[in-house]
Amino acid sequence: MTQTLRINDDFQEVDVLSVDDRNRVTLGKHLKDFKRLKVFKDSRGEILLVPIVEIPASELWLYQKKEAMESVQKGLADAKAGRVRKKKLEDL
């Protein structure tokens, strides 16, 4: 699957890296917690790496249903603010 990405953001140089004899580049310090990247290449040979996260297909519904996502976000905000009560399992 190929897609065209139009970039309007400003980029700044953050490092100069060397390619090893097996054509590899180490990006670890620039990626933090990301383990997957989308790779884009333009007609000039410039490469853009975009960190991505993937979710299981079984959780996709949450991102497709605005009301469900809003409910989850509200619940997380309530929990963070301490607006929670303990419930006994048998009361549910």
C-alpha positions in Angstrom: 0.0 0.0 0.0 1.5 3.3 -1.1 0.3 6.7 -0.2 1.4 10.2 -0.9 2.0 12.5 2.1 2.1 16.3 1.7 4.3 17.9 4.3 3.8 21.5 5.3 5.7 21.3 8.6 9.0 22.9 9.3 11.8 20.4 10.0 15.1 21.2 11.7 18.3 19.2 11.5 18.8 17.2 14.7 21.7 14.9 13.9 24.0 13.5 11.2 24.1 9.7 11.1 26.3 7.2 9.3 25.1 4.2 7.4 27.0 1.1 8.4 28.4 -1.6 6.0 25.1 -3.4 6.1 23.1 -0.2 5.1 21.7 0.3 8.6 21.3 3.5 10.6 20.7 3.6 14.4 17.9 5.9 15.4 17.3 4.8 19.0 17.9 8.1 20.7 15.6 9.9 18.4 12.6 7.5 18.6 12.1 7.2 22.4 9.3 4.7 22.9 8.3 4.1 19.3 9.1 0.7 17.7 7.5 1.1 14.3 7.9 3.7 11.5 6.3 4.6 8.3 8.9 5.4 5.6 8.2 8.0 2.9 10.5 8.9 0.0 10.1 11.8 -2.4 11.3 12.2 -6.0 14.5 13.8 -4.8 15.4 10.7 -2.6 14.7 12.4 0.7 13.3 10.1 3.3 10.9 11.0 6.1 10.3 8.6 9.0 7.0 8.9 10.9 6.8 7.1 14.2 3.5 5.2 14.4 1.6 3.0 16.9 -0.7 0.2 15.9 -3.7 -1.1 17.8 -5.3 -4.5 17.7 -8.2 -4.8 15.3 -10.4 -5.8 18.2 -9.9 -2.3 19.7 -10.5 -0.4 16.5 -14.2 0.1 17.3 -13.2 2.5 20.2 -11.4 4.8 17.8 -14.3 4.7 15.3 -17.1 5.5 17.8 -16.7 9.1 19.1 -19.1 8.7 22.0 -17.3 5.6 23.3 -13.9 7.3 23.1 -15.3 10.4 24.9 -16.7 8.2 27.6 -13.3 6.5 28.1 -11.5 9.8 28.2 -14.0 11.2 30.7 -13.5 8.1 32.9 -9.7 8.5 32.7 -10.0 12.2 33.6 -12.3 11.4 36.5 -9.9 8.8 37.8 -7.0 11.2 37.5 -8.9 13.8 39.4 -9.8 11.3 42.2 -13.5 11.3 41.3 -13.8 7.5 41.8 -15.7 5.2 44.2 -15.0 1.6 45.0 -17.7 -0.9 44.1 -18.1 -4.4 45.3 -18.1 -6.9 42.5 -21.5 -8.3 43.6 -23.1 -4.8 43.4 -22.4 -4.6 39.6 
